[in-house]
């Protein structure tokens, strides 16, 4: 597993990227928190500089890999931060290393399905196959941004190109995990959760920005699970890149509490 590591101080902050992304999406947080904490960001299997075969790409494998990274580096206490798919990954990892997790930060997560994991996976696969993966990925990532920019174009291009091999298998597996494992992962948590949310999404995967005071089924779910929810308004899905100062401030406040 490729990862970057800098700074010193406990708890260590371990950041996990989203679907078809890389560790570079956490660069603003790495620079901010390495002043007082050990910080790490990794590339999951098949992403960035970490090799991975498509059949190995799943939330379950990724959670195991992140937990193994924490254990192999002998990190005694960690704050796990995840973005998008990475929210699922850090929840899965926390189930494996509960005694080491001081807190969890979820950045713009979501819930693709709530029941019947096999049917949910099949429906997600059918959606991908109907459009063709390249068109599906282009549409999925393009609507994550509400303002055009060179960075947005680069992220969309990176996602479509880098995930061509594993994406058609991984996306349905994410949906299966949501339906079959999300509840159990939250139920197993012993650490506090901060959820930083900037968008909401409908059944057609179309996103819209949130405003202060807004709610959504995902936000309601988070609150029912005891998470502290903070909204970053007028921002796209890549909250930690588009509004780094707000995200860093919320993480810093959360660190004081944990």
Buried (B, 14 or more C-beta within 10 A) or exposed (E): BBBBBBBEEBBBBBBBBBBBBBBBBBBBBBBBBBEBBBBBBBBBBBBBEBEBEBEBBBBBBBBBBBBBBBEEBEBEBBBBBBBBBBBBBBBBBBBBBEEBBBBBBBBBBBBBBBEEBEEBBBBBBEBBEEBEBBEBBBBBBBBBBBEEEEEBEEBBEBBBEBBEBBBBBBBBBBBBBBBBBBEEBBEEBEBBBBBBBBBBBEEEBEBEBBEEEEBBEBBEBBEEBEBBBBBBEEBBBBBBBBBBEBBBBBBEEBBEEB
